[in-house]
């Protein structure tokens, strides 16, 4: 099942980009009509439009800054799979995208790389639905790697809800010691945000 435009945590609305969002119709995704830049992904061409890409601070810096890509017609993208890049571009063009669990991790990595916080939230929501007793520590480590705050909060809630199942695991005591500061921070933020309470 796919997630569409949903957030992983009520505490973590996606930050807005300093660049106003410009959306185009879905029909323009990978469409050569009016295209003024082409990306080479896994040896295939992906047609794009610079004006629409400016909502990503990375693309904006690429096109407005002193990088060689500013004047380039073809730009190679060496570290993203075609299907992941297509989903990322679909989000940039339309503001929404369906994300399945089998691609969510790779898409989260791409969204983090290109500073697409709204897309990150969608990916985090999808990934959080796959948290289990067996993988919660890995999911938490992933949230740290990609600064995925909503996923981190989902891991914390899972740990608290599944205490009886987790406490028998040999790695649990070490894991819980590592995340105690984040648990404290999570509840402090929750109390402050929702109830106006502040730590003394």
MIPA-836243 format. One line per 8 residues: number of its first residue (from 1); their letters; for each residue y, z, x of N, C-alpha, C. Coordinates in steps of 0.02 Angstrom, whole numbers, plus 50000, padded with zeros to 5 digits. Example, Ala and Ser with C-alpha at 12.3 -4.5 7.8 and 13.67 -1.06 7.14 Angstrom:
1> as> 49716:50390:50660:49775:50390:50615:49835:50390:50660 | 49888:50354:50642:49947:50357:50684:50002:50394:50645
This chain:
1> xxxxxxxx> 49940:50000:50042:50000:50000:50000:50062:50000:50044 | 50113:49967:50022:50173:49959:50064:50227:50006:50042 | 50272:50020:50089:50331:50061:50074:50391:50016:50074 | 50435:50025:50026:50493:49982:50022:50556:50024:50012 | 50597:50025:50065:50662:50057:50060:50660:50131:50046 | 50609:50168:50070:50604:50239:50057:50612:50278:50121 | 50636:50341:50115:50646:50383:50174:50590:50434:50179 | 50578:50457:50240:50525:50505:50251:50548:50576:50238
9> xxxxxxxx> 50611:50590:50237:50635:50659:50228:50701:50659:50193 | 50710:50708:50149:50774:50714:50114:50830:50736:50161 | 50811:50758:50220:50862:50782:50267:50890:50727:50311 | 50859:50668:50309:50874:50618:50360:50896:50551:50331 | 50954:50548:50300:50980:50482:50280:50994:50441:50341 | 50982:50375:50335:50993:50331:50392:51066:50327:50410 | 51084:50338:50473:51154:50330:50493:51178:50258:50482 | 51240:50252:50466:51267:50185:50456:51290:50155:50522
17> xxxxxxxx> 51284:50090:50527:51306:50055:50587:51382:50050:50587 | 51414:50054:50645:51486:50044:50648:51506:49973:50629 | 51457:49927:50630:51470:49858:50612:51452:49847:50539 | 51497:49823:50496:51480:49811:50426:51420:49765:50419 | 51377:49783:50370:51316:49743:50360:51332:49678:50324 | 51305:49624:50349:51312:49559:50317:51242:49536:50298 | 51228:49532:50233:51162:49510:50210:51164:49437:50191 | 51107:49404:50200:51099:49335:50179:51037:49332:50134
25> xxxxxxxx> 51031:49278:50098:50973:49269:50054:50910:49265:50096 | 50854:49288:50067:50791:49287:50102:50771:49217:50124 | 50795:49167:50089:50777:49098:50105:50804:49077:50174 | 50852:49115:50201:50879:49098:50267:50839:49129:50324 | 50791:49172:50309:50750:49202:50362:50709:49148:50395 | 50718:49141:50461:50684:49089:50500:50696:49019:50470 | 50758:49007:50452:50777:48943:50422:50826:48907:50469 | 50812:48846:50490:50857:48812:50537:50924:48792:50507
33> xxxxxxxx> 50931:48796:50440:50994:48778:50408:51049:48826:50432 | 51101:48798:50460:51159:48836:50486:51141:48884:50543 | 51080:48880:50569:51060:48923:50624:51101:48907:50687 | 51124:48961:50721:51162:48950:50783:51131:48987:50842 | 51070:49014:50832:51034:49045:50887:50960:49042:50870 | 50920:49033:50922:50848:49029:50913:50814:49078:50960 | 50768:49117:50932:50729:49164:50973:50660:49133:50986 | 50635:49144:51046:50569:49121:51065:50524:49183:51066
41> xxxxxxxx> 50478:49186:51018:50434:49243:51010:50362:49219:51013 | 50325:49244:51062:50256:49223:51073:50250:49146:51074 | 50299:49115:51106:50299:49043:51115:50322:49003:51054 | 50341:49036:51000:50362:49001:50940:50437:49014:50928 | 50469:48966:50896:50541:48971:50881:50553:49009:50816 | 50603:49053:50819:50626:49089:50760:50700:49076:50753 | 50720:49042:50698:50790:49023:50688:50829:49080:50656 | 50889:49091:50682:50929:49148:50658:51003:49129:50657
49> xxxxxxxx> 51043:49177:50632:51115:49167:50622:51152:49227:50651 | 51193:49215:50700:51226:49270:50737:51265:49317:50692 | 51299:49290:50642:51340:49332:50599:51300:49385:50563 | 51238:49368:50546:51195:49415:50511:51165:49467:50558 | 51157:49450:50621:51125:49494:50669:51172:49549:50695 | 51236:49544:50680:51284:49591:50708:51276:49662:50681 | 51236:49672:50628:51225:49739:50603:51183:49780:50652 | 51147:49746:50696:51111:49781:50750:51158:49788:50809
57> xxxxxxxx> 51169:49849:50831:51214:49860:50887:51190:49826:50950 | 51123:49819:50957:51096:49785:51016:51111:49711:51014 | 51101:49679:50957:51117:49608:50951:51193:49597:50958 | 51232:49643:50930:51305:49636:50934:51327:49639:51007 | 51299:49686:51045:51316:49690:51116:51292:49628:51154 | 51234:49602:51133:51206:49543:51165:51252:49483:51157 | 51280:49475:51096:51320:49416:51081:51394:49424:51097 | 51419:49486:51094:51491:49498:51106:51506:49522:51176
65> xxxxxxxx> 51455:49545:51211:51466:49573:51277:51461:49521:51332 | 51451:49544:51392:51450:49499:51449:51380:49478:51469 | 51334:49477:51421:51265:49459:51437:51256:49383:51434 | 51205:49360:51469:51192:49288:51471:51173:49260:51403 | 51147:49304:51358:51127:49281:51291:51187:49261:51248 | 51248:49281:51269:51308:49267:51229:51315:49192:51216 | 51302:49151:51265:51311:49079:51257:51244:49042:51251 | 51189:49078:51254:51123:49046:51253:51106:49022:51183
73> xxxxxxxx> 51074:48965:51179:51049:48939:51116:50980:48966:51101 | 50939:48971:51154:50871:48997:51147:50866:49063:51185 | 50841:49115:51152:50834:49181:51182:50762:49203:51177 | 50731:49217:51234:50661:49238:51233:50655:49313:51219 | 50609:49330:51173:50594:49400:51157:50524:49414:51182 | 50517:49447:51240:50451:49450:51273:50407:49507:51250 | 50434:49558:51217:50395:49619:51207:50383:49637:51134 | 50388:49589:51088:50377:49602:51017:50332:49547:50989
81> xxxxxxxx> 50282:49567:50950:50238:49519:50918:50276:49480:50865 | 50252:49420:50852:50285:49376:50803:50291:49409:50734 | 50237:49438:50708:50239:49467:50641:50287:49527:50637 | 50291:49564:50692:50336:49622:50695:50409:49597:50697 | 50422:49547:50737:50490:49520:50742:50511:49490:50675 | 50466:49456:50641:50483:49426:50577:50501:49479:50525 | 50464:49535:50525:50480:49589:50479:50547:49622:50496 | 50560:49631:50560:50624:49659:50581:50682:49614:50559
89> xxxxxxxx> 50675:49550:50569:50727:49503:50549:50735:49501:50473 | 50680:49506:50438:50684:49507:50364:50724:49567:50341 | 50715:49623:50374:50755:49683:50356:50828:49671:50371 | 50843:49642:50429:50913:49630:50447:50946:49583:50397 | 50910:49533:50374:50939:49483:50329:50946:49509:50257 | 50898:49551:50235:50897:49569:50163:50910:49643:50149 | 50904:49685:50201:50914:49756:50191:50852:49793:50167 | 50797:49758:50159:50736:49790:50136:50676:49751:50163
97> xxxxxxxx> 50618:49785:50165:50558:49752:50190:50498:49794:50169 | 50442:49761:50157:50379:49795:50143:50344:49809:50209 | 50325:49872:50220:50293:49891:50284:50225:49921:50270 | 50173:49890:50296:50106:49917:50290:50090:49960:50351 | 50043:50005:50343:50027:50053:50395:50003:50019:50459 | 49968:49963:50453:49940:49931:50513:49993:49901:50558 | 50054:49892:50534:50107:49864:50576:50164:49914:50586 | 50162:49971:50552:50218:50017:50550:50237:50045:50618
105> xxxxxxxx> 50187:50060:50660:50201:50089:50725:50238:50039:50770 | 50213:49978:50772:50245:49927:50813:50315:49911:50786 | 50323:49913:50721:50389:49899:50692:50437:49957:50705 | 50411:50018:50705:50453:50076:50722:50479:50069:50793 | 50436:50049:50838:50456:50039:50908:50511:49987:50913 | 50504:49931:50877:50554:49878:50878:50619:49903:50846 | 50614:49939:50791:50675:49964:50757:50712:50013:50802 | 50675:50054:50839:50707:50100:50886:50741:50062:50943
113> xxxxxxxx> 50708:50011:50967:50735:49971:51022:50799:49935:51002 | 50803:49911:50940:50861:49874:50917:50909:49916:50875 | 50899:49982:50875:50944:50029:50842:50954:50013:50768 | 50898:50001:50734:50900:49987:50662:50874:50049:50626 | 50919:50096:50614:50899:50162:50588:50870:50158:50517 | 50897:50114:50475:50869:50107:50408:50796:50084:50410 | 50782:50036:50454:50713:50012:50462:50668:50067:50490 | 50695:50106:50535:50656:50162:50562:50634:50209:50507
121> xxxxxxxx> 50679:50223:50460:50662:50270:50406:50605:50242:50364 | 50606:50178:50350:50553:50147:50311:50486:50153:50348 | 50488:50138:50412:50427:50143:50453:50401:50215:50456 | 50447:50262:50464:50427:50332:50467:50394:50354:50402 | 50421:50332:50346:50392:50350:50282:50320:50324:50278 | 50310:50261:50297:50243:50232:50295:50195:50269:50341 | 50217:50281:50403:50174:50315:50451:50157:50385:50429 | 50205:50420:50399:50194:50489:50379:50138:50496:50327
129> xxxxxxxx> 50125:50443:50289:50071:50445:50239:50003:50442:50272 | 50001:50425:50336:49937:50422:50372:49924:50483:50416 | 49966:50534:50411:49956:50594:50452:49892:50630:50429 | 49852:50651:50477:49790:50686:50462:49781:50744:50512 | 49730:50785:50499:49715:50840:50544:49699:50813:50614 | 49665:50755:50616:49644:50727:50680:49702:50697:50720 | 49754:50673:50687:49805:50636:50724:49875:50667:50722 | 49883:50725:50692:49950:50752:50683:49985:50764:50750
137> xxxxxxxx> 49947:50784:50801:49979:50795:50867:50003:50730:50897 | 49964:50677:50887:49985:50611:50911:50045:50585:50872 | 50046:50596:50807:50102:50576:50766:50166:50613:50787 | 50157:50677:50802:50215:50716:50824:50241:50690:50891 | 50196:50674:50936:50216:50646:51001:50252:50579:50991 | 50229:50539:50943:50261:50476:50928:50332:50487:50903 | 50341:50537:50861:50407:50552:50834:50455:50571:50890 | 50429:50604:50941:50470:50622:50999:50488:50560:51040
145> xxxxxxxx> 50440:50517:51049:50451:50457:51090:50505:50412:51061 | 50504:50404:50994:50550:50358:50962:50607:50393:50926 | 50616:50458:50941:50669:50496:50909:50667:50487:50833 | 50608:50494:50805:50596:50482:50734:50598:50549:50698 | 50657:50571:50679:50667:50637:50652:50629:50648:50587 | 50629:50599:50543:50595:50607:50479:50520:50614:50488 | 50491:50575:50534:50420:50580:50548:50404:50649:50578 | 50448:50673:50621:50439:50740:50651:50437:50793:50596
153> xxxxxxxx> 50483:50788:50548:50484:50836:50494:50421:50831:50451 | 50397:50771:50440:50335:50762:50402:50276:50795:50438 | 50275:50790:50504:50222:50822:50543:50227:50898:50537 | 50287:50924:50539:50297:50997:50533:50272:51021:50465 | 50290:50986:50412:50268:51005:50345:50192:51001:50339 | 50162:50950:50370:50089:50943:50368:50056:51002:50403 | 50082:51021:50461:50055:51077:50498:50057:51141:50457 | 50112:51152:50423:50119:51213:50382:50073:51211:50322
161> xxxxxxxx> 50064:51153:50293:50022:51147:50233:49947:51150:50250 | 49930:51127:50310:49859:51123:50330:49841:51174:50383 | 49872:51232:50380:49861:51283:50431:49787:51301:50437 | 49753:51312:50382:49684:51334:50384:49639:51282:50416 | 49653:51218:50404:49612:51165:50433:49626:51155:50508 | 49689:51167:50526:49710:51154:50595:49695:51211:50643 | 49696:51272:50618:49692:51330:50664:49625:51334:50700 | 49574:51300:50674:49509:51300:50707:49503:51250:50764
169> xxxxxxxx> 49553:51206:50770:49552:51155:50822:49569:51186:50890 | 49534:51167:50943:49545:51198:51008:49615:51186:51036 | 49648:51132:51015:49714:51115:51041:49770:51144:50999 | 49753:51178:50944:49805:51197:50895:49854:51248:50923 | 49829:51299:50959:49874:51352:50982:49927:51324:51030 | 49906:51279:51074:49954:51248:51120:50003:51204:51081 | 49977:51166:51034:50019:51122:50995:50071:51161:50955 | 50051:51215:50923:50097:51252:50881:50151:51285:50923
177> xxxxxxxx> 50134:51307:50985:50185:51336:51029:50237:51284:51047 | 50216:51222:51054:50262:51168:51073:50311:51152:51017 | 50288:51158:50954:50331:51136:50899:50368:51193:50864 | 50356:51256:50885:50390:51312:50854:50466:51304:50853 | 50498:51283:50909:50571:51273:50907:50592:51222:50854 | 50553:51169:50845:50571:51119:50794:50559:51146:50724 | 50509:51189:50715:50498:51219:50650:50558:51262:50631 | 50581:51302:50679:50640:51344:50666:50701:51302:50651
185> xxxxxxxx> 50711:51249:50689:50768:51205:50678:50764:51171:50610 | 50703:51150:50591:50693:51116:50527:50714:51161:50469 | 50691:51223:50468:50707:51267:50413:50780:51290:50415 | 50809:51297:50474:50880:51313:50479:50922:51257:50449 | 50903:51195:50464:50939:51137:50437:50930:51133:50362 | 50869:51146:50338:50855:51144:50267:50896:51195:50229 | 50897:51257:50254:50935:51309:50220:51009:51295:50221 | 51034:51268:50276:51105:51253:50282:51124:51195:50237
193> xxxxxxxx> 51082:51142:50236:51098:51082:50198:51092:51093:50124 | 51039:51126:50102:51025:51131:50031:51055:51192:49997 | 51063:51247:50035:51085:51309:50004:51148:51338:50035 | 51175:51304:50084:51237:51327:50114:51229:51390:50156 | 51167:51404:50176:51154:51464:50216:51157:51447:50289 | 51185:51490:50329:51192:51479:50400:51161:51538:50436 | 51127:51525:50491:51098:51580:50531:51153:51628:50552 | 51140:51692:50548:51190:51741:50571:51201:51737:50645
